[in-house]
Amino acid sequence: MGSQKEIPLSEVVEDIDKSFSINIISLEDTHEFIRYFVASAIALAVDFSALWILTSVFLVPYLVSGSLAFTLGLVVIYILSTQWVFTRRSMQNKKLEFLLFASIGIVGLTANHFILWFFTEVVDLFYIVSKVVSVGVVFLWNFSARKLFLFSV
């Protein structure tokens, strides 16, 4: 009977992790995605709150309040993305970085507007429900484009 070498649990977990990874998405990318999700939830809370307050309390038309609310969320997600979410930055010029970050956000805003309009006016959903529909689409676009163009080396 030979003696068996005891393998530490950390090595077993590492081997399992390596066997399941395809090297397309690193552990760092996964952590960034999770942090971006949390940061987006915070920005979304700002966006939703502003949308509701502007539309329901101040009676601003929902598409106008949607733009203003989205812009507030954009500022929040930029600050969180640059300070907490992403570990690498592709651009040294902060003004150009924000311009590209905002441009990606404007594409998201356009999608947000179309989805808000379509599901509110055509499908006849309540505007808050329409906003929920837009969140997933805009989230995936924003994360993917920002990661690809701004926060990868």
N, CA, C and O of each residue as an XYZ file, in Angstrom:
612
protein
N       0.840     -1.164      0.000
C       0.000      0.000      0.000
C       0.885      1.225      0.000
O       1.655      1.451      0.933
N       0.770      2.013     -1.050
C       1.577      3.226     -1.161
C       0.928      4.366     -0.423
O      -0.283      4.391     -0.202
N       1.751      5.296     -0.053
C       1.196      6.463      0.629
C       0.639      7.437     -0.398
O       1.234      7.661     -1.453
N      -0.483      7.994     -0.081
C      -1.114      8.948     -0.983
C      -0.761     10.360     -0.543
O      -0.777     10.686      0.644
N      -0.447     11.175     -1.512
C      -0.110     12.572     -1.233
C      -1.409     13.343     -1.048
O      -2.323     13.241     -1.867
N      -1.485     14.102      0.014
C      -2.667     14.910      0.288
C      -2.568     16.201     -0.525
O      -1.569     16.916     -0.446
N      -3.598     16.492     -1.296
C      -3.603     17.696     -2.129
C      -4.426     18.763     -1.427
O      -5.576     18.527     -1.058
N      -3.831     19.943     -1.242
C      -4.582     21.022     -0.583
C      -5.826     21.402     -1.379
O      -5.832     21.366     -2.610
N      -6.865     21.762     -0.657
C      -8.136     22.138     -1.282
C      -7.955     23.284     -2.267
O      -8.604     23.298     -3.313
N      -7.092     24.242     -1.959
C      -6.886     25.386     -2.851
C      -6.390     24.944     -4.228
O      -6.763     25.534     -5.242
N      -5.540     23.896     -4.267
C      -5.060     23.388     -5.554
C      -6.184     22.699     -6.322
O      -6.264     22.815     -7.545
N      -7.044     21.989     -5.614
C      -8.177     21.317     -6.247
C      -9.104     22.357     -6.874
O      -9.522     22.216     -8.023
N      -9.422     23.408     -6.104
C     -10.300     24.468     -6.602
C      -9.663     25.153     -7.805
O     -10.346     25.440     -8.788
N      -8.361     25.416     -7.736
C      -7.663     26.060     -8.855
C      -7.715     25.178    -10.096
O      -7.950     25.674    -11.198
N      -7.495     23.856     -9.926
C      -7.563     22.944    -11.062
C      -8.968     22.903    -11.666
O      -9.125     22.881    -12.887
N      -9.981     22.894    -10.805
C     -11.366     22.910    -11.298
C     -11.633     24.200    -12.057
O     -12.223     24.184    -13.137
N     -11.190     25.331    -11.478
C     -11.386     26.625    -12.132
C     -10.717     26.642    -13.498
O     -11.307     27.118    -14.468
N      -9.495     26.127    -13.590
C      -8.773     26.089    -14.864
C      -9.482     25.187    -15.870
O      -9.534     25.503    -17.058
N     -10.026     24.072    -15.400
C     -10.670     23.141    -16.320
C     -11.965     23.710    -16.892
O     -12.363     23.353    -18.001
N     -12.623     24.593    -16.142
C     -13.874     25.160    -16.629
C     -13.685     26.465    -17.388
O     -14.594     26.899    -18.096
N     -12.530     27.095    -17.257
C     -12.349     28.379    -17.942
C     -11.902     28.140    -19.371
O     -11.206     27.173    -19.680
N     -12.317     29.036    -20.215
C     -11.985     28.937    -21.625
C     -10.929     29.983    -21.978
O     -10.551     30.117    -23.142
N     -10.468     30.703    -21.005
C      -9.482     31.768    -21.167
C      -9.998     32.940    -21.990
O      -9.210     33.793    -22.398
N     -11.285     33.002    -22.241
C     -11.879     34.166    -22.886
C     -12.240     35.168    -21.803
O     -12.013     36.369    -21.951
N     -12.793     34.671    -20.734
C     -13.188     35.525    -19.630
C     -12.322     35.167    -18.432
O     -12.413     34.066    -17.888
N     -11.484     36.108    -18.033
C     -10.602     35.868    -16.900
C     -11.343     36.120    -15.591
O     -12.456     36.647    -15.578
N     -10.709     35.736    -14.508
C     -11.275     35.993    -13.187
C     -11.406     37.506    -12.969
O     -12.383     37.977    -12.388
N     -10.411     38.252    -13.442
C     -10.475     39.713    -13.326
C     -11.672     40.269    -14.098
O     -12.367     41.160    -13.609
N     -11.916     39.746    -15.304
C     -13.072     40.187    -16.095
C     -14.373     39.886    -15.357
O     -15.301     40.695    -15.368
N     -14.436     38.725    -14.720
C     -15.628     38.357    -13.963
C     -15.841     39.325    -12.808
O     -16.964     39.763    -12.557
N     -14.765     39.658    -12.107
C     -14.871     40.615    -10.994
C     -15.296     41.987    -11.502
O     -16.109     42.662    -10.872
N     -14.742     42.401    -12.648
C     -15.158     43.686    -13.218
C     -16.636     43.662    -13.599
O     -17.357     44.633    -13.371
N     -17.081     42.560    -14.176
C     -18.491     42.447    -14.554
C     -19.382     42.556    -13.327
O     -20.402     43.244    -13.358
N     -19.003     41.881    -12.246
C     -19.791     41.936    -11.011
C     -19.784     43.352    -10.439
O     -20.828     43.870    -10.041
N     -18.595     43.983    -10.399
C     -18.523     45.362     -9.899
C     -19.328     46.305    -10.795
O     -19.987     47.220    -10.300
N     -19.276     46.082    -12.125
C     -20.052     46.919    -13.038
C     -21.548     46.720    -12.801
O     -22.326     47.672    -12.873
N     -21.937     45.506    -12.523
C     -23.339     45.220    -12.220
C     -23.783     46.000    -10.981
O     -24.844     46.623    -10.985
N     -22.971     45.965     -9.924
C     -23.293     46.695     -8.693
C     -23.314     48.205     -8.961
O     -24.239     48.902     -8.544
N     -22.295     48.699     -9.654
C     -22.235     50.128     -9.979
C     -23.431     50.536    -10.836
O     -23.999     51.613    -10.652
N     -23.803     49.674    -11.765
C     -24.967     49.962    -12.613
C     -26.251     49.979    -11.805
O     -27.151     50.772    -12.080
N     -26.340     49.114    -10.816
C     -27.524     49.105     -9.948
C     -27.634     50.434     -9.203
O     -28.730     50.971     -9.043
N     -26.506     50.957     -8.753
C     -26.510     52.256     -8.071
C     -26.920     53.356     -9.041
O     -27.770     54.188     -8.724
N     -26.311     53.356    -10.229
C     -26.654     54.363    -11.246
C     -28.119     54.226    -11.669
O     -28.800     55.223    -11.907
N     -28.589     52.995    -11.758
C     -29.988     52.742    -12.118
C     -30.936     53.273    -11.051
O     -31.997     53.811    -11.369
N     -30.557     53.124     -9.796
C     -31.390     53.665     -8.710
C     -31.500     55.183     -8.833
O     -32.572     55.753     -8.628
N     -30.395     55.827     -9.166
C     -30.416     57.281     -9.400
C     -31.299     57.593    -10.605
O     -32.134     58.497    -10.555
N     -31.108     56.839    -11.690
C     -31.869     57.031    -12.927
C     -33.369     56.852    -12.677
O     -34.163     57.725    -13.029
N     -33.759     55.728    -12.074
C     -35.176     55.446    -11.806
C     -35.794     56.492    -10.884
O     -36.906     56.963    -11.122
N     -35.070     56.847     -9.839
C     -35.593     57.831     -8.883
C     -35.832     59.169     -9.567
O     -36.875     59.798     -9.390
N     -34.844     59.592    -10.351
C     -34.990     60.865    -11.063
C     -36.135     60.794    -12.075
O     -36.907     61.743    -12.206
N     -36.245     59.678    -12.786
C     -37.336     59.508    -13.752
C     -38.690     59.626    -13.055
O     -39.572     60.354    -13.510
N     -38.842     58.911    -11.962
C     -40.122     58.932    -11.254
C     -40.425     60.316    -10.681
O     -41.537     60.821    -10.838
N     -39.448     60.929    -10.023
C     -39.667     62.248     -9.411
C     -39.986     63.295    -10.469
O     -40.934     64.067    -10.325
N     -39.185     63.316    -11.536
C     -39.419     64.319    -12.586
C     -40.769     64.110    -13.275
O     -41.486     65.076    -13.539
N     -41.118     62.852    -13.566
C     -42.357     62.575    -14.296
C     -43.591     62.656    -13.398
O     -44.572     63.309    -13.756
N     -43.551     62.009    -12.251
C     -44.744     61.914    -11.406
C     -44.938     63.097    -10.469
O     -46.072     63.466    -10.166
N     -43.858     63.690    -10.012
C     -43.973     64.800     -9.066
C     -43.975     66.147     -9.791
O     -44.816     67.006     -9.528
N     -43.011     66.317    -10.714
C     -42.882     67.601    -11.411
C     -43.580     67.636    -12.763
O     -43.556     68.657    -13.450
N     -44.207     66.515    -13.150
C     -45.008     66.400    -14.374
C     -44.229     66.727    -15.653
O     -44.789     67.246    -16.619
N     -42.945     66.420    -15.642
C     -42.116     66.561    -16.836
C     -42.471     65.391    -17.755
O     -42.589     64.264    -17.274
N     -42.645     65.619    -19.062
C     -42.948     64.503    -19.972
C     -41.908     63.381    -19.834
O     -40.716     63.645    -19.676
N     -42.371     62.142    -19.897
C     -41.512     61.004    -19.578
C     -40.273     60.891    -20.456
O     -39.235     60.440    -19.972
N     -40.338     61.283    -21.729
C     -39.149     61.203    -22.574
C     -38.121     62.266    -22.190
O     -36.918     62.013    -22.260
N     -38.574     63.440    -21.789
C     -37.656     64.490    -21.318
C     -37.041     64.080    -19.981
O     -35.827     64.164    -19.793
N     -37.887     63.637    -19.062
C     -37.367     63.210    -17.761
C     -36.486     61.977    -17.916
O     -35.538     61.793    -17.152
N     -36.789     61.137    -18.892
C     -35.949     59.973    -19.172
C     -34.543     60.377    -19.580
O     -33.572     59.744    -19.167
N     -34.424     61.433    -20.394
C     -33.109     61.932    -20.814
C     -32.329     62.494    -19.634
O     -31.146     62.203    -19.460
N     -33.005     63.297    -18.832
C     -32.341     63.899    -17.672
C     -31.918     62.830    -16.675
O     -30.808     62.869    -16.145
N     -32.794     61.891    -16.426
C     -32.499     60.814    -15.484
C     -31.347     59.945    -15.990
O     -30.469     59.559    -15.218
N     -31.356     59.644    -17.274
C     -30.299     58.842    -17.871
C     -28.951     59.552    -17.745
O     -27.933     58.912    -17.481
N     -28.941     60.868    -17.934
C     -27.714     61.659    -17.824
C     -27.164     61.614    -16.398
O     -25.955     61.483    -16.205
N     -28.034     61.720    -15.410
C     -27.583     61.596    -14.020
C     -26.970     60.213    -13.773
O     -25.928     60.096    -13.129
N     -27.611     59.193    -14.280
C     -27.077     57.842    -14.151
C     -25.736     57.691    -14.850
O     -24.853     56.986    -14.361
N     -25.578     58.356    -16.002
C     -24.324     58.325    -16.750
C     -23.170     58.892    -15.925
O     -22.085     58.312    -15.894
N     -23.398     60.000    -15.272
C     -22.358     60.614    -14.437
C     -21.990     59.673    -13.284
O     -20.809     59.498    -12.981
N     -22.974     59.080    -12.654
C     -22.719     58.162    -11.544
C     -21.915     56.954    -12.019
O     -20.943     56.573    -11.367
N     -22.303     56.343    -13.143
C     -21.603     55.148    -13.611
C     -20.197     55.486    -14.096
O     -19.301     54.649    -13.984
N     -19.975     56.681    -14.628
C     -18.620     57.074    -15.034
C     -17.705     57.162    -13.811
O     -16.596     56.628    -13.817
N     -18.164     57.817    -12.798
C     -17.348     57.966    -11.584
C     -17.048     56.589    -10.985
O     -15.900     56.296    -10.649
N     -18.063     55.755    -10.853
C     -17.850     54.422    -10.287
C     -16.970     53.544    -11.186
O     -16.141     52.783    -10.687
N     -17.146     53.648    -12.502
C     -16.338     52.846    -13.432
C     -14.867     53.201    -13.357
O     -14.009     52.319    -13.340
N     -14.576     54.490    -13.313
C     -13.176     54.915    -13.310
C     -12.522     54.788    -11.939
O     -11.303     54.647    -11.847
N     -13.308     54.837    -10.888
C     -12.740     54.792     -9.543
C     -12.768     53.407     -8.892
O     -11.998     53.144     -7.969
N     -13.656     52.512     -9.369
C     -13.844     51.259     -8.659
C     -13.969     50.032     -9.562
O     -13.410     48.983     -9.240
N     -14.676     50.133    -10.665
C     -15.013     48.934    -11.444
C     -13.825     48.380    -12.222
O     -13.442     47.224    -12.039
N     -13.251     49.197    -13.081
C     -12.233     48.708    -14.014
C     -10.831     48.957    -13.480
O     -10.537     50.024    -12.942
N      -9.971     47.958    -13.638
C      -8.607     48.064    -13.124
C      -7.637     48.632    -14.152
O      -6.576     49.135    -13.782
N      -7.979     48.562    -15.424
C      -7.111     49.065    -16.493
C      -7.859     50.142    -17.263
O      -9.081     50.102    -17.409
N      -7.092     51.097    -17.748
C      -7.678     52.148    -18.579
C      -6.870     52.237    -19.866
O      -5.639     52.244    -19.837
N      -7.567     52.303    -20.990
C      -6.916     52.362    -22.291
C      -6.454     53.775    -22.640
O      -5.507     53.944    -23.408
N      -7.101     54.773    -22.091
C      -6.817     56.157    -22.481
C      -6.201     56.934    -21.323
O      -6.626     56.811    -20.174
N      -5.214     57.717    -21.644
C      -4.597     58.583    -20.637
C      -5.301     59.940    -20.571
O      -5.354     60.572    -19.516
N      -5.837     60.375    -21.705
C      -6.524     61.661    -21.791
C      -7.933     61.510    -21.192
O      -8.806     60.881    -21.790
N      -8.135     62.092    -20.013
C      -9.404     61.920    -19.284
C     -10.580     62.588    -19.999
O     -11.703     62.087    -19.944
N     -10.331     63.707    -20.664
C     -11.428     64.369    -21.397
C     -11.883     63.512    -22.566
O     -13.082     63.356    -22.798
N     -10.933     62.960    -23.299
C     -11.272     62.082    -24.415
C     -11.947     60.805    -23.911
O     -12.882     60.298    -24.530
N     -11.459     60.300    -22.785
C     -12.068     59.116    -22.176
C     -13.535     59.381    -21.834
O     -14.408     58.572    -22.149
N     -13.799     60.519    -21.187
C     -15.185     60.828    -20.828
C     -16.036     61.033    -22.082
O     -17.197     60.627    -22.117
N     -15.462     61.661    -23.108
C     -16.197     61.876    -24.362
C     -16.609     60.537    -24.980
O     -17.753     60.376    -25.406
N     -15.687     59.587    -25.028
C     -16.023     58.272    -25.574
C     -16.993     57.535    -24.655
O     -17.927     56.887    -25.127
N     -16.774     57.634    -23.338
C     -17.672     57.024    -22.360
C     -19.090     57.571    -22.556
O     -20.060     56.814    -22.580
N     -19.193     58.897    -22.696
C     -20.502     59.532    -22.892
C     -21.101     59.146    -24.238
O     -22.312     58.955    -24.341
N     -20.267     59.029    -25.274
C     -20.767     58.637    -26.601
C     -21.382     57.243    -26.560
O     -22.432     57.000    -27.156
N     -20.727     56.341    -25.860
C     -21.292     54.997    -25.677
C     -22.618     55.119    -24.923
O     -23.591     54.436    -25.241
N     -22.639     55.998    -23.922
C     -23.873     56.242    -23.170
C     -24.976     56.829    -24.025
O     -26.152     56.533    -23.814
N     -24.605     57.668    -24.997
C     -25.609     58.266    -25.890
C     -26.242     57.190    -26.776
O     -27.441     57.235    -27.053
N     -25.440     56.233    -27.216
C     -26.018     55.099    -27.951
C     -26.988     54.360    -27.029
O     -28.077     53.969    -27.449
N     -26.586     54.172    -25.774
C     -27.475     53.553    -24.794
C     -28.719     54.383    -24.557
O     -29.815     53.840    -24.414
N     -28.554     55.709    -24.514
C     -29.697     56.606    -24.337
C     -30.669     56.490    -25.507
O     -31.885     56.491    -25.318
N     -30.124     56.389    -26.712
C     -30.973     56.230    -27.899
C     -31.769     54.927    -27.805
O     -32.970     54.900    -28.072
N     -31.090     53.864    -27.426
C     -31.785     52.578    -27.244
C     -32.815     52.693    -26.126
O     -33.929     52.184    -26.249
N     -32.444     53.362    -25.034
C     -33.345     53.574    -23.910
C     -34.612     54.310    -24.372
O     -35.725     53.903    -24.040
N     -34.433     55.396    -25.140
C     -35.580     56.165    -25.634
C     -36.483     55.326    -26.527
O     -37.705     55.324    -26.380
N     -35.854     54.614    -27.456
C     -36.652     53.806    -28.368
C     -37.447     52.763    -27.590
O     -38.641     52.588    -27.830
N     -36.792     52.071    -26.661
C     -37.464     51.032    -25.882
C     -38.560     51.638    -25.012
O     -39.655     51.084    -24.924
N     -38.271     52.788    -24.358
C     -39.301     53.474    -23.560
C     -40.511     53.830    -24.428
O     -41.653     53.554    -24.063
N     -40.243     54.443    -25.571
C     -41.324     54.841    -26.463
C     -42.100     53.619    -26.955
O     -43.327     53.580    -26.861
N     -41.382     52.618    -27.480
C     -42.028     51.460    -28.079
C     -42.920     50.722    -27.077
O     -44.082     50.439    -27.369
N     -42.379     50.414    -25.902
C     -43.159     49.628    -24.952
C     -44.228     50.456    -24.241
O     -45.205     49.896    -23.745
N     -44.059     51.777    -24.183
C     -45.087     52.623    -23.570
C     -46.192     52.955    -24.569
O     -47.374     52.828    -24.249
N     -45.821     53.375    -25.764
C     -46.807     53.833    -26.754
C     -47.382     52.708    -27.613
O     -48.586     52.689    -27.869
N     -46.556     51.784    -28.055
C     -47.005     50.735    -28.974
C     -47.552     49.528    -28.209
O     -48.637     49.032    -28.511
N     -46.795     49.065    -27.224
C     -47.212     47.888    -26.460
C     -48.189     48.278    -25.352
O     -48.907     47.427    -24.828
N     -48.216     49.577    -24.993
C     -49.124     50.134    -23.993
C     -48.819     49.661    -22.571
O     -49.722     49.356    -21.792
N     -47.516     49.606    -22.250
C     -47.093     49.300    -20.888
C     -46.909     50.593    -20.104
O     -46.699     51.652    -20.696
N     -46.984     50.520    -18.798
C     -46.692     51.640    -17.924
C     -45.227     52.024    -18.140
O     -44.392     51.138    -18.316
N     -44.891     53.309    -18.132
C     -43.543     53.758    -18.483
C     -42.456     53.161    -17.591
O     -41.331     52.965    -18.049
N     -42.765     52.872    -16.342
C     -41.776     52.255    -15.452
C     -41.499     50.807    -15.900
O     -40.354     50.357    -15.850
N     -42.511     50.098    -16.324
C     -42.329     48.739    -16.841
C     -41.490     48.789    -18.118
O     -40.618     47.945    -18.326
N     -41.756     49.773    -18.967
C     -40.969     49.946    -20.180
C     -39.501     50.186    -19.845
O     -38.613     49.692    -20.539
N     -39.251     50.936    -18.792
C     -37.889     51.209    -18.354
C     -37.189     49.929    -17.933
O     -36.008     49.744    -18.227
N     -37.893     49.053    -17.256
C     -37.319     47.775    -16.838
C     -36.867     46.977    -18.065
O     -35.802     46.359    -18.052
N     -37.673     46.994    -19.110
C     -37.322     46.285    -20.337
C     -36.029     46.846    -20.926
O     -35.180     46.092    -21.400
N     -35.883     48.167    -20.895
C     -34.697     48.787    -21.495
C     -33.421     48.538    -20.710
O     -32.328     48.583    -21.275
N     -33.545     48.281    -19.431
C     -32.374     48.151    -18.563
C     -31.423     47.046    -19.026
O     -30.217     47.276    -19.125
N     -31.939     45.870    -19.307
C     -31.080     44.753    -19.706
C     -30.330     45.006    -20.990
O     -29.131     44.740    -21.078
N     -31.027     45.519    -21.986
C     -30.408     45.787    -23.282
C     -29.312     46.843    -23.141
O     -28.197     46.659    -23.629
N     -29.634     47.935    -22.478
C     -28.690     49.038    -22.336
C     -27.508     48.628    -21.443
O     -26.373     49.025    -21.707
N     -27.761     47.850    -20.407
C     -26.681     47.375    -19.537
C     -25.658     46.571    -20.337
O     -24.459     46.837    -20.251
N     -26.114     45.605    -21.103
C     -25.197     44.762    -21.872
C     -24.413     45.576    -22.901
O     -23.210     45.370    -23.063
N     -25.072     46.485    -23.588
C     -24.383     47.354    -24.545
C     -23.318     48.186    -23.836
O     -22.162     48.200    -24.259
N     -23.693     48.872    -22.771
C     -22.760     49.769    -22.089
C     -21.544     49.024    -21.543
O     -20.411     49.464    -21.734
N     -21.772     47.904    -20.866
C     -20.633     47.159    -20.317
C     -19.707     46.688    -21.430
O     -18.496     46.901    -21.364
N     -20.264     46.058    -22.438
C     -19.452     45.482    -23.519
C     -18.651     46.555    -24.254
O     -17.450     46.394    -24.473
N     -19.304     47.632    -24.627
C     -18.616     48.689    -25.378
C     -17.571     49.393    -24.524
O     -16.474     49.675    -25.004
N     -17.889     49.677    -23.281
C     -16.930     50.367    -22.406
C     -15.738     49.479    -22.089
O     -14.599     49.946    -22.070
N     -15.989     48.223    -21.844
C     -14.896     47.285    -21.574
C     -13.989     47.195    -22.801
O     -12.766     47.262    -22.675
N     -14.572     47.047    -23.966
C     -13.804     46.875    -25.197
C     -13.012     48.128    -25.565
O     -11.821     48.034    -25.862
N     -13.649     49.292    -25.550
C     -13.024     50.503    -26.045
C     -12.267     51.332    -25.012
O     -11.354     52.076    -25.370
N     -12.633     51.214    -23.739
C     -12.055     52.111    -22.736
C     -11.243     51.427    -21.646
O     -10.277     52.000    -21.142
N     -11.618     50.228    -21.282
C     -11.029     49.641    -20.081
C     -10.369     48.290    -20.330
O     -10.461     47.382    -19.504
N      -9.718     48.167    -21.449
C      -8.918     46.969    -21.713
C      -7.610     47.443    -22.340
O      -7.537     48.507    -22.956
N      -6.599     46.630    -22.163
C      -5.288     47.021    -22.701
C      -4.860     46.004    -23.726
O      -3.785     46.132    -24.311
